[in-house]
Amino acid sequence: MLEIQDVDVLILGGGINGCGTFRDLCAQGVDCLLLEKKDFCAGASAASSRLMHGGLKYLETGEFRLIRESAEERNRLLANAAHYVTPLPTILPLRSRLGGVVSSILRFLGWPAKLNDRGSLITGLGLTLYDFFGRNFRVMPKHRMLSRARLDRIVAGLDRRIIGAGLYYEGQISHAERLGLELVLDGEAMNPNSSALNYVTVEGEEEGIVSYVHNGQKRHVRPRVIVNAGGAWIDRVNASLGIPTQLMGGSKGAHLVVENPALYRALNGHMIYFGTADGRVNLVYPFMGQVLLGSTDIKTEDPDTAVCDNEEADYLRGVVAEIFPDIPVTADQIRHRFSGVRPLPRADGDIGLVTRDHSIAERTLPSGTPVLCLIGGKWTTFRGFSAQVSDQILKLLGRQRHRSTEAMQIGGGKDYPLPDQRAGWVRKHAGESGLSIRRMENLLERYGTRAAEIANELGSDCPLETVPDYSQEELSYLIRNERVGHVDDLLYRRTTIAISGALSPETRQEVELLYEKTRRSSDVH
């Protein structure tokens, strides 16, 4: 007899939209099963610019609702995920006073227009509106307009044609993939009847029953509602369920992490958010001791082919010269590159003008099971989008919301110490675990308050030979407790080894040996 698991909601896709929806539903007592074909947040969710931002450029397309939501959610994340999300002072360079006025009006009206100069007038007005939309839950200073003389005291080496700048604040996320994982772990803790599985192959659907394979075993689940959180793969997921759709477009965004000490020093802790000669908006900011450059915006049909190729890398290196002409970024300085496909709705025309807002498209299986397809969305607004999805599901299930996630802290952000409490927290847990103050500070920065639990499990805490900032026991803990199914999960998502530029062939070999040893000794599956 076929063994079938009955659940309230089946979520297909473990990117940020899927993980956020999973946590929200678990908080309402809804039994969920999340299935991810690779690792959690391994697709587009791992390929963002790593910003929690209000979307200043959306002013030009008149998406005021999205701006307001983005600004409010950014501010919430600074409180709810303080271990990973921190303020990032941002510079908008200005080359003129009146530049961009006509183009901005045309774009606001929905007409195509190239915008390669945002002057002080349009920038000042935009930042004033930006402050207004972010007035709720304000946690960062209002914007300021800077003369060239004041700008030179903050950032060095800028192009001499820049006459001044706008200074405002965004949010930076240091470890996006871990935040996604923590949403999953928090959800399971709130509802033990729910579970999330990675490395799953969905085989198909028949009469409302979805078949999938996990760890070599074929299983069957019968959900009351299905959530398609497949991102750029939504149409493919629907096809596997027998629903033909053409909902998704796709925009490839590539980024570089470069080791350029001169550029790192010149930035002085600030992000430069700048328009380029080709009409795009790009960014450069300090990241994990290196410099992050982004991003491209290229229409693509196949998300599986998204890589940062040499042409894109050359483009990103080249546009930095428009802002820092005397600080070249060379190909040999590239330490890491990544690319992903933004899950945008299908649309014709300039891909850069396609909305970054989120929406839900509802379809129905022949069995009558509703399928909610999550289109769009971004890291900054995942909580709000997840709440919207959950509310629609609760309505379908005939249930009520029990808890709001607006002030719900995430993972290691729970009870995260304030700046004046940090030293005391570190001393307390260093003493309890036997670790040094410096090592405990390192773990707090890396894992938030979950560092206390991890520290107590480390024991001898032997550093890796190739990356001594991490220890063998630390990685073994992650393998045993954090759904690590492949060594790349460790290198790219559970740790910052790859994205910080520390990954070498020797490091990969050392971590692979540790991974296999831990799995054998712990019987991890």
Secondary structure as GFF3:
##gff-version 3
##sequence-region A 1 525
A	DSSP	beta_strand	5	12	.	.	.	ID=ss1
A	DSSP	alpha_helix	16	27	.	.	.	ID=ss2
A	DSSP	beta_strand	32	35	.	.	.	ID=ss3
A	DSSP	three_ten_helix	44	46	.	.	.	ID=ss4
A	DSSP	beta_strand	51	52	.	.	.	ID=ss5
A	DSSP	three_ten_helix	56	61	.	.	.	ID=ss6
A	DSSP	alpha_helix	64	80	.	.	.	ID=ss7
A	DSSP	beta_strand	85	94	.	.	.	ID=ss8
A	DSSP	alpha_helix	101	108	.	.	.	ID=ss9
A	DSSP	alpha_helix	120	133	.	.	.	ID=ss10
A	DSSP	beta_strand	144	147	.	.	.	ID=ss11
A	DSSP	alpha_helix	148	152	.	.	.	ID=ss12
A	DSSP	beta_strand	164	173	.	.	.	ID=ss13
A	DSSP	alpha_helix	176	190	.	.	.	ID=ss14
A	DSSP	beta_strand	195	197	.	.	.	ID=ss15
A	DSSP	beta_strand	200	206	.	.	.	ID=ss16
A	DSSP	beta_strand	209	214	.	.	.	ID=ss17
A	DSSP	beta_strand	217	228	.	.	.	ID=ss18
A	DSSP	three_ten_helix	231	233	.	.	.	ID=ss19
A	DSSP	alpha_helix	234	240	.	.	.	ID=ss20
A	DSSP	beta_strand	251	258	.	.	.	ID=ss21
A	DSSP	alpha_helix	261	267	.	.	.	ID=ss22
A	DSSP	beta_strand	271	275	.	.	.	ID=ss23
A	DSSP	beta_strand	281	287	.	.	.	ID=ss24
A	DSSP	beta_strand	290	294	.	.	.	ID=ss25
A	DSSP	beta_strand	298	299	.	.	.	ID=ss26
A	DSSP	three_ten_helix	303	305	.	.	.	ID=ss27
A	DSSP	alpha_helix	310	323	.	.	.	ID=ss28
A	DSSP	three_ten_helix	331	333	.	.	.	ID=ss29
A	DSSP	beta_strand	334	342	.	.	.	ID=ss30
A	DSSP	three_ten_helix	351	353	.	.	.	ID=ss31
A	DSSP	beta_strand	358	364	.	.	.	ID=ss32
A	DSSP	beta_strand	370	376	.	.	.	ID=ss33
A	DSSP	alpha_helix	382	397	.	.	.	ID=ss34
A	DSSP	three_ten_helix	411	413	.	.	.	ID=ss35
A	DSSP	alpha_helix	422	433	.	.	.	ID=ss36
A	DSSP	alpha_helix	437	447	.	.	.	ID=ss37
A	DSSP	three_ten_helix	448	450	.	.	.	ID=ss38
A	DSSP	alpha_helix	451	455	.	.	.	ID=ss39
A	DSSP	alpha_helix	472	481	.	.	.	ID=ss40
A	DSSP	alpha_helix	487	488	.	.	.	ID=ss41
A	DSSP	pi_helix	489	494	.	.	.	ID=ss42
A	DSSP	alpha_helix	505	522	.	.	.	ID=ss43
###
